[in-house]
């Protein structure tokens, strides 16, 4: 499953890893077309309940398709929310995205992620 919600200038994607390429593409299309999603939105990816193991190649393909699909709508950075079992995926996502000149911070809670994305602003 993969879904999103809009909270002002933030877009929060929630994924458990059990989505296929078509489902992700449809979600990215919907996100780009959603008038509630502002250009330059701050993206938070919540993978705390991620249940899928990915190879490095699969992770790279998923990150690349997400960044390419959402580039018109999101800024140049994203925050990833991880739990104990998804920390490895979050760190891998950070590394892969960094190689694509897309900055990713890894956090355990949404408040910290929001503060990192918009430093110096009360946004919790």
Rosetta silent file (secondary structure, phi, psi, omega in degrees, C-alpha in Angstrom):
SEQUENCE: XXXXXXXXXXXXXXXXXXXXXXXXXXXXXXXXXXXXXXXXXXXXXXXXXXXXXXXXXXXXXXXXXXXXXXXXXXXXXXXXXXXXXXXXXXXXXXXXXXXXXXXXXXXXXXXXXXXXXXXXXXXX
SCORE:     score description
SCORE:     0.000 S_00000001
   1 L     0.000  141.111  173.436    0.000    0.000    0.000 S_00000001
   2 E  -143.046  133.308 -178.220    1.087    3.530   -0.739 S_00000001
   3 E  -146.846  166.892  175.126   -0.953    6.640   -0.026 S_00000001
   4 E  -139.531  159.429  171.958   -0.471   10.337    0.549 S_00000001
   5 E  -140.117  152.518 -179.580   -2.022   13.171    2.461 S_00000001
   6 E  -109.079  132.279  177.114   -1.516   16.898    2.213 S_00000001
   7 E  -132.409   85.773 -177.754   -0.975   19.031    5.298 S_00000001
   8 L    64.491 -118.283 -178.921   -0.425   22.606    4.144 S_00000001
   9 L   -86.240    0.635 -178.622    3.025   22.787    2.601 S_00000001
  10 E  -105.749  142.543  170.248    3.786   19.158    3.492 S_00000001
  11 E  -119.031  125.405 -179.091    2.998   15.994    1.555 S_00000001
  12 E  -112.040  112.310  174.629    3.223   12.804    3.590 S_00000001
  13 E   -90.814  134.782  176.552    3.622    9.563    1.636 S_00000001
  14 E  -120.494  125.881 -176.331    2.949    6.416    3.637 S_00000001
  15 E  -137.712  141.881  173.631    4.254    3.136    2.271 S_00000001
  16 L  -110.953    2.076  176.799    4.555   -0.408    3.562 S_00000001
  17 L    91.222   -6.708 -176.060    6.456   -1.637    0.507 S_00000001
  18 L   -96.334   36.160  176.995    3.647   -3.784   -0.851 S_00000001
  19 L  -108.676  151.150  176.047    2.862   -1.596   -3.859 S_00000001
  20 L   -98.946  173.455 -175.872    3.639   -2.412   -7.446 S_00000001
  21 H   -58.380  -39.850 -179.282    5.075   -0.098  -10.076 S_00000001
  22 H   -64.902  -44.750  179.034    1.636    0.676  -11.535 S_00000001
  23 H   -60.923  -43.140  178.811    0.175    1.620   -8.149 S_00000001
  24 H   -64.568  -41.918  179.464    3.115    3.922   -7.434 S_00000001
  25 H   -62.522  -42.076  178.603    2.842    5.563  -10.882 S_00000001
  26 H   -63.946  -40.816  178.482   -0.892    6.184  -10.366 S_00000001
  27 H   -64.483  -43.465  179.793   -0.236    7.712   -6.958 S_00000001
  28 H   -64.436  -38.247  175.892    2.487    9.988   -8.337 S_00000001
  29 H   -61.441  -45.486 -179.947    0.147   11.080  -11.165 S_00000001
  30 H   -62.992  -41.679 -179.823   -2.579   11.874   -8.630 S_00000001
  31 H   -63.074  -44.416  179.183   -0.158   13.798   -6.445 S_00000001
  32 H   -63.863  -33.727 -176.769    1.073   15.913   -9.380 S_00000001
  33 H   -86.699  -12.921 -175.197   -2.511   16.671  -10.429 S_00000001
  34 L   -72.741  117.441 -179.463   -3.803   17.445   -6.920 S_00000001
  35 L   -67.165  -16.289  177.887   -4.403   21.208   -6.587 S_00000001
  36 L   -76.239  -16.027 -179.838   -3.938   20.907   -2.796 S_00000001
  37 L   -89.279  111.518 -178.918   -0.272   19.969   -3.342 S_00000001
  38 L   -73.839  151.166  172.166    1.714   23.191   -3.642 S_00000001
  39 L   -62.408  139.300 -178.531    4.680   23.470   -5.985 S_00000001
  40 L    76.451   21.817 -178.829    7.852   22.983   -3.958 S_00000001
  41 E   -58.428  151.682  175.560    6.013   20.946   -1.310 S_00000001
  42 E   -87.734  120.733 -175.471    7.995   19.430    1.532 S_00000001
  43 E   -96.783  127.931  173.054    7.938   15.645    1.132 S_00000001
  44 E  -119.540  125.524 -179.157    7.868   13.301    4.125 S_00000001
  45 E  -109.379  114.855 -177.349    8.023    9.576    3.364 S_00000001
  46 E   -97.233  106.308  178.361    6.721    7.421    6.192 S_00000001
  47 L  -117.023   26.515 -179.089    8.148    3.901    5.952 S_00000001
  48 L   -61.823  -26.685  178.551    7.867    3.017    9.631 S_00000001
  49 L  -106.270   23.665 -177.826    5.626    0.071    8.699 S_00000001
  50 L   -63.434  128.819 -174.421    7.666   -0.971    5.658 S_00000001
  51 L  -115.768   -1.780 -173.376    7.418   -4.733    5.252 S_00000001
  52 L  -106.560  139.454  172.457    9.309   -5.436    2.047 S_00000001
  53 L   -92.908  134.380 -178.978   12.976   -6.215    1.583 S_00000001
  54 L  -119.300  144.075  170.721   14.467   -4.596   -1.490 S_00000001
  55 L   -75.367  167.238  177.763   17.636   -5.281   -3.381 S_00000001
  56 H   -59.824  -41.258 -179.931   19.905   -2.338   -4.064 S_00000001
  57 H   -64.664  -40.798  178.403   18.745   -2.302   -7.699 S_00000001
  58 H   -65.372  -42.471  178.708   15.063   -2.303   -6.661 S_00000001
  59 H   -62.046  -46.295  178.995   15.657    0.517   -4.185 S_00000001
  60 H   -59.732  -42.743  179.999   17.507    2.568   -6.799 S_00000001
  61 H   -64.506  -41.786 -179.683   14.706    2.047   -9.343 S_00000001
  62 H   -66.802  -43.485 -179.937   12.020    3.067   -6.834 S_00000001
  63 H   -65.803  -44.621 -179.618   13.875    6.166   -5.693 S_00000001
  64 H   -60.012  -46.617 -178.561   14.669    7.206   -9.260 S_00000001
  65 H   -65.646  -37.477  178.458   11.055    6.824  -10.416 S_00000001
  66 H   -65.461  -49.291 -178.203    9.775    8.744   -7.376 S_00000001
  67 H   -62.785  -44.863  179.804   12.218   11.629   -7.766 S_00000001
  68 H   -64.752  -40.660 -177.786   11.640   11.870  -11.520 S_00000001
  69 H   -71.185  -34.958 -173.768    7.852   11.662  -11.168 S_00000001
  70 H  -100.180   -5.268 -177.209    7.574   14.160   -8.332 S_00000001
  71 L   -49.038  -39.261 -179.567   10.321   16.624   -9.288 S_00000001
  72 L   -66.923  -22.353 -173.995    7.823   19.183  -10.612 S_00000001
  73 L  -105.368  -25.395 -173.382    5.935   19.234   -7.293 S_00000001
  74 E  -109.446  161.501  177.335    8.482   18.712   -4.520 S_00000001
  75 E   -73.256 -162.092 -175.683   11.516   20.600   -3.329 S_00000001
  76 E   -98.331   13.646  179.549   15.093   19.309   -3.438 S_00000001
  77 E  -145.182  158.663  178.725   14.914   17.503   -0.112 S_00000001
  78 E  -146.108  155.557  174.139   12.780   14.937    1.637 S_00000001
  79 E  -114.805  140.975  179.078   12.505   13.475    5.100 S_00000001
  80 E  -116.523  128.982  176.320   12.059    9.750    5.701 S_00000001
  81 E   -96.216  125.689 -177.065   10.375    8.414    8.832 S_00000001
  82 L  -125.264  158.304  171.312   11.753    5.040    9.890 S_00000001
  83 L  -115.564 -175.292 -178.262   11.200    2.455   12.579 S_00000001
  84 L   -58.741  -41.130 -176.529   13.603   -0.190   13.848 S_00000001
  85 L   -82.696  -14.003 -178.382   12.836   -2.592   11.006 S_00000001
  86 L  -110.001    4.005 -179.330   12.895    0.047    8.253 S_00000001
  87 H   -57.404  -43.505 -178.400   16.018    1.980    9.266 S_00000001
  88 H   -60.726  -42.263  177.351   18.157    0.102    6.743 S_00000001
  89 H   -64.463  -43.031  179.003   15.780    0.969    3.882 S_00000001
  90 H   -60.419  -43.637  178.499   15.693    4.610    5.018 S_00000001
  91 H   -68.042  -36.858  175.737   19.476    4.865    5.072 S_00000001
  92 H   -64.247  -42.017  177.119   19.651    3.174    1.677 S_00000001
  93 H   -61.058  -41.847  178.426   17.108    5.629    0.307 S_00000001
  94 H   -59.259  -45.369 -179.181   19.192    8.481    1.710 S_00000001
  95 H   -66.251  -47.719 -179.136   22.319    7.210   -0.044 S_00000001
  96 H   -62.124  -47.165 -178.871   20.622    6.530   -3.387 S_00000001
  97 H   -64.014  -39.033  178.051   18.817    9.885   -3.404 S_00000001
  98 H   -59.016  -36.435  176.854   22.017   11.695   -2.449 S_00000001
  99 L   -68.975  -13.653  178.062   23.682   10.266   -5.549 S_00000001
 100 L  -103.973   14.930 -177.172   20.849   11.886   -7.524 S_00000001
 101 L    60.108   36.087  176.764   21.424   15.305   -5.895 S_00000001
 102 L  -124.019  115.787 -173.665   18.281   14.904   -3.823 S_00000001
 103 E   -80.249  136.148  179.759   18.840   15.413   -0.105 S_00000001
 104 E  -133.792  130.075  172.596   17.162   13.036    2.365 S_00000001
 105 E  -106.027  145.733 -178.121   17.102   13.192    6.154 S_00000001
 106 E  -112.126  128.126 -174.227   16.204   10.121    8.225 S_00000001
 107 E  -138.880  162.609  176.740   14.037   10.561   11.334 S_00000001
 108 L  -101.294  -12.962 -179.398   11.978    8.571   13.825 S_00000001
 109 L  -142.101  153.110 -174.942    9.204   11.157   14.253 S_00000001
 110 H   -68.717  -35.243 -179.607    7.313   13.579   12.044 S_00000001
 111 H   -59.999  -46.039  178.874    7.932   16.647   14.212 S_00000001
 112 H   -63.687  -39.834  179.338   11.715   16.318   13.821 S_00000001
 113 H   -62.150  -44.517  179.519   11.327   15.744   10.085 S_00000001
 114 H   -62.777  -42.223  178.971    9.242   18.886    9.690 S_00000001
 115 H   -63.185  -36.891  179.535   11.757   20.950   11.658 S_00000001
 116 H   -69.585  -41.461 -179.529   14.596   19.701    9.468 S_00000001
 117 H   -67.715  -36.643 -178.852   12.718   20.456    6.254 S_00000001
 118 L  -128.783   75.762 -176.140   11.736   23.968    7.370 S_00000001
 119 L   -62.873  144.414  175.123   14.330   25.048    9.936 S_00000001
 120 L    77.282    8.820 -179.008   13.468   27.929   12.211 S_00000001
 121 L  -124.980  136.089  176.619    9.731   27.726   11.559 S_00000001
 122 L   -75.891  113.255 -175.729    7.057   26.396   13.897 S_00000001
 123 L  -141.379   25.430 -179.411    5.398   23.691   11.797 S_00000001
 124 L   -91.444    0.000    0.000    4.385   20.893   14.088 S_00000001
